[in-house]
Amino acid sequence: MRWFDADFSHRFPIVIDGSATASGTVDATIALTGVAAEFWATVQADVDDIRIARADGLAGISYDLESLNYATKTVTIELDGLTHHATNTMTVVWAYFGDADAVNDEDGFTPSTPLNGYFLFSGPGDAPVYPLGSPVGATEPVNRRQKRSTETIQAWFAVGPFGALAYPYEGRAGAPEGPQSLSMTTPIGITAATSSIRLFLDADGQLYARVTISGGTTSNDYDVVLSVVTTEGRALNGVLRVTVLD
């Protein structure tokens, strides 16, 4: 999870909702409100010190600010020509801010059929957090959760930064991996939509994915799968077996 520009002191992840969109080049809009308290407490009043970068931190993304009102803490950020890496997934970008010397770097444009971007500023707290992958030798999911058929729950997965790389990636140098795109696979009868995925970065730099799960039939087990493609191109899965009670 490489830092795009060391001059900027803060960042947070954004997921672009391409859950019903083919891979390719897309535009997007992100509406920031007062819930982004740290952002508004840190950023310049004219928001000149905002930058949007790719998940790998190697390049910025052209942006434009619309509807900025510092007094009411609202701004819409429009993104131009970002890469949506995989069909029907959530694409990850990062917002950087907190540089008192930064000047305006907007690139005026009109977005075309923009996708929506979403952010999250509250984390799992005391809720369980599930890892990606499974222990060696495991033949069934070790991550388990129970819910009632009428209950909607939120499941959290740890999604970066990932540690030492395994073969054939161990020879690659650079910053630790993070997620580049995310999606959900669910069996018929339970709902855990790709569009429900949100990302949260805590103060220690740990990144979490939150997924909303609903539905299911009493006395059935459902294996819900979060799929993550990393900035190194690896495909990782987190499997949660949800048992529905009544």
PLY file of the C-alpha trace (Angstrom):
ply
format ascii 1.0
element vertex 246
property float x
property float y
property float z
element edge 245
property int vertex1
property int vertex2
end_header
0.00 0.00 0.00
2.49 2.53 -1.31
2.07 6.18 -0.26
1.42 8.23 -3.40
3.02 11.51 -2.27
4.88 12.05 1.01
3.87 15.73 1.08
0.33 14.69 2.00
-0.09 13.63 5.63
-3.41 11.75 5.47
-5.27 9.34 3.24
-8.35 7.14 3.17
-9.63 4.44 0.80
-12.59 4.79 -1.54
-14.40 2.01 -3.39
-15.80 2.81 -6.82
-18.99 0.84 -7.43
-18.42 -1.07 -10.65
-20.50 -4.01 -9.42
-22.60 -3.85 -12.59
-19.98 -2.44 -14.95
-17.62 -4.03 -17.47
-13.89 -3.52 -17.05
-12.41 -0.52 -18.82
-11.99 3.22 -18.35
-14.70 4.92 -16.30
-15.56 8.22 -14.61
-16.75 8.47 -11.02
-18.12 10.88 -8.41
-17.54 10.87 -4.65
-19.67 13.00 -2.31
-17.86 13.88 0.94
-19.94 15.19 3.83
-19.47 16.15 7.44
-19.03 12.52 8.49
-15.47 12.82 7.13
-14.50 14.77 10.24
-10.72 14.27 10.04
-10.75 15.31 6.39
-12.51 18.62 7.09
-10.37 19.30 10.17
-7.17 18.89 8.14
-7.82 19.95 4.56
-7.40 23.52 3.27
-10.61 25.56 3.16
-10.50 25.56 -0.65
-9.60 21.84 -0.71
-6.59 22.54 -2.91
-4.71 19.79 -1.06
-6.75 16.85 -2.31
-5.32 14.23 -4.62
-6.77 10.92 -5.81
-4.43 8.04 -6.63
-4.57 4.50 -7.89
-4.58 1.62 -5.41
-0.91 0.88 -6.12
0.10 4.48 -5.35
2.10 4.76 -8.57
-0.01 7.40 -10.34
-2.64 10.01 -9.66
-6.11 10.21 -11.21
-7.44 13.38 -12.85
-10.11 15.02 -10.73
-12.37 18.04 -10.49
-14.17 19.55 -7.48
-17.87 20.33 -7.69
-20.31 21.82 -5.18
-17.68 22.70 -2.60
-19.08 24.31 0.55
-16.53 24.38 3.35
-19.02 25.91 5.81
-21.45 22.99 5.48
-18.63 20.44 4.96
-19.74 19.10 1.58
-17.86 18.56 -1.65
-18.28 16.34 -4.69
-15.10 15.00 -6.28
-15.31 13.93 -9.91
-12.79 11.45 -11.31
-11.84 11.26 -14.97
-10.66 8.17 -16.83
-9.80 5.82 -13.99
-9.18 2.15 -14.72
-11.91 -0.25 -13.62
-9.79 -3.38 -13.52
-12.34 -6.19 -13.50
-15.96 -6.57 -14.54
-18.57 -6.38 -11.76
-16.17 -5.47 -8.96
-15.46 -2.59 -6.62
-12.34 -0.69 -7.69
-10.13 0.82 -4.98
-8.67 4.32 -5.13
-7.15 6.50 -2.38
-7.82 10.10 -1.41
-4.78 12.02 -0.10
-4.94 15.33 1.78
-3.16 17.41 4.39
-0.51 19.53 2.62
-0.62 23.20 3.62
1.57 24.15 0.64
-0.40 22.30 -2.04
-1.96 24.27 -4.88
-4.99 23.50 -6.99
-4.42 20.56 -9.33
-7.93 20.18 -10.76
-8.45 19.15 -14.36
-11.81 20.57 -15.44
-14.00 18.09 -17.30
-17.58 16.80 -17.47
-17.92 13.20 -16.27
-19.67 10.72 -18.52
-22.09 8.26 -16.85
-20.07 8.32 -13.62
-19.96 5.49 -11.13
-20.44 6.26 -7.44
-17.61 6.20 -4.93
-18.07 5.27 -1.26
-15.99 5.65 1.90
-16.21 4.53 5.52
-14.93 6.26 8.66
-15.99 3.78 11.35
-14.37 0.40 11.84
-15.19 -3.02 13.26
-14.74 -2.07 16.90
-15.32 -5.24 18.93
-16.83 -7.18 16.02
-14.98 -10.29 14.80
-12.56 -9.78 11.90
-11.99 -12.64 9.48
-8.73 -13.35 7.62
-8.34 -14.13 3.95
-7.19 -17.64 3.08
-7.51 -20.84 5.11
-5.09 -22.79 7.34
-3.04 -25.49 5.63
-5.04 -28.71 5.53
-8.43 -27.09 6.13
-11.20 -28.85 4.20
-14.04 -26.52 5.13
-14.37 -22.86 6.16
-12.95 -22.03 9.58
-14.57 -18.58 9.67
-18.12 -18.99 10.95
-21.01 -16.72 11.85
-24.64 -17.24 12.86
-27.63 -15.05 12.04
-31.40 -15.20 12.01
-33.23 -15.37 8.70
-34.67 -11.88 9.20
-31.42 -10.37 10.46
-28.99 -8.23 8.49
-25.39 -8.45 9.67
-22.07 -6.88 8.75
-18.99 -9.05 8.34
-15.46 -7.64 8.48
-12.38 -9.02 6.71
-8.74 -7.95 7.09
-7.60 -7.00 3.58
-4.15 -5.45 3.92
-1.44 -4.55 4.03
-0.35 -8.08 3.26
2.98 -9.34 4.53
5.78 -11.33 2.92
5.02 -12.56 -0.57
4.99 -16.25 -1.38
6.19 -17.95 -4.56
6.23 -16.77 -7.35
5.92 -13.22 -6.01
8.64 -13.21 -3.34
11.24 -11.64 -5.62
9.25 -8.48 -6.18
10.44 -5.41 -4.32
8.31 -2.51 -3.22
5.61 -1.57 -0.78
3.30 -4.14 0.86
0.30 -5.22 -1.19
-3.19 -3.90 -0.73
-6.51 -4.51 -2.48
-7.04 -3.26 -6.02
-10.51 -4.70 -6.62
-13.04 -6.61 -4.53
-16.16 -8.67 -5.22
-18.54 -11.11 -3.54
-19.66 -14.60 -4.48
-22.71 -15.93 -2.67
-24.90 -19.03 -3.04
-28.57 -18.74 -3.98
-30.74 -17.90 -0.99
-28.59 -15.38 0.83
-27.55 -11.85 -0.12
-24.07 -10.35 0.21
-23.87 -7.95 -2.71
-20.60 -6.74 -4.19
-22.06 -3.23 -4.07
-22.24 -3.45 -0.26
-18.44 -3.65 0.16
-16.84 -0.72 1.98
-13.24 -0.15 3.15
-11.98 1.30 6.43
-8.40 2.26 7.34
-7.58 2.33 11.04
-4.97 4.46 12.82
-2.44 1.62 12.68
-2.69 1.33 8.90
-4.75 -1.88 8.90
-7.34 -2.06 6.14
-10.71 -3.74 6.62
-13.49 -4.66 4.19
-17.08 -4.57 5.46
-19.75 -6.68 3.78
-23.50 -6.60 4.46
-25.24 -10.00 4.60
-28.99 -10.65 4.71
-31.56 -13.37 3.96
-31.11 -17.11 4.11
-33.34 -19.98 5.17
-33.48 -21.47 8.64
-31.11 -24.38 9.41
-29.02 -23.86 6.27
-25.32 -23.07 5.89
-24.11 -20.59 3.27
-20.49 -20.00 2.24
-20.03 -16.30 1.48
-16.81 -15.49 -0.40
-14.98 -12.15 -0.53
-12.58 -12.11 -3.49
-9.68 -9.66 -3.49
-7.27 -8.93 -6.32
-4.19 -7.22 -4.90
-1.97 -4.49 -6.29
0.51 -7.26 -7.16
-2.16 -9.11 -9.16
-2.69 -11.93 -6.68
-6.21 -13.33 -6.18
-7.09 -13.97 -2.53
-10.35 -15.22 -1.02
-11.96 -14.93 2.37
-14.67 -17.50 3.09
-17.29 -17.08 5.82
-19.75 -19.87 6.56
-23.01 -18.29 7.66
-25.45 -20.52 9.55
-29.03 -19.25 9.51
-31.08 -19.85 12.65
-34.65 -18.99 13.57
0 1
1 2
2 3
3 4
4 5
5 6
6 7
7 8
8 9
9 10
10 11
11 12
12 13
13 14
14 15
15 16
16 17
17 18
18 19
19 20
20 21
21 22
22 23
23 24
24 25
25 26
26 27
27 28
28 29
29 30
30 31
31 32
32 33
33 34
34 35
35 36
36 37
37 38
38 39
39 40
40 41
41 42
42 43
43 44
44 45
45 46
46 47
47 48
48 49
49 50
50 51
51 52
52 53
53 54
54 55
55 56
56 57
57 58
58 59
59 60
60 61
61 62
62 63
63 64
64 65
65 66
66 67
67 68
68 69
69 70
70 71
71 72
72 73
73 74
74 75
75 76
76 77
77 78
78 79
79 80
80 81
81 82
82 83
83 84
84 85
85 86
86 87
87 88
88 89
89 90
90 91
91 92
92 93
93 94
94 95
95 96
96 97
97 98
98 99
99 100
100 101
101 102
102 103
103 104
104 105
105 106
106 107
107 108
108 109
109 110
110 111
111 112
112 113
113 114
114 115
115 116
116 117
117 118
118 119
119 120
120 121
121 122
122 123
123 124
124 125
125 126
126 127
127 128
128 129
129 130
130 131
131 132
132 133
133 134
134 135
135 136
136 137
137 138
138 139
139 140
140 141
141 142
142 143
143 144
144 145
145 146
146 147
147 148
148 149
149 150
150 151
151 152
152 153
153 154
154 155
155 156
156 157
157 158
158 159
159 160
160 161
161 162
162 163
163 164
164 165
165 166
166 167
167 168
168 169
169 170
170 171
171 172
172 173
173 174
174 175
175 176
176 177
177 178
178 179
179 180
180 181
181 182
182 183
183 184
184 185
185 186
186 187
187 188
188 189
189 190
190 191
191 192
192 193
193 194
194 195
195 196
196 197
197 198
198 199
199 200
200 201
201 202
202 203
203 204
204 205
205 206
206 207
207 208
208 209
209 210
210 211
211 212
212 213
213 214
214 215
215 216
216 217
217 218
218 219
219 220
220 221
221 222
222 223
223 224
224 225
225 226
226 227
227 228
228 229
229 230
230 231
231 232
232 233
233 234
234 235
235 236
236 237
237 238
238 239
239 240
240 241
241 242
242 243
243 244
244 245
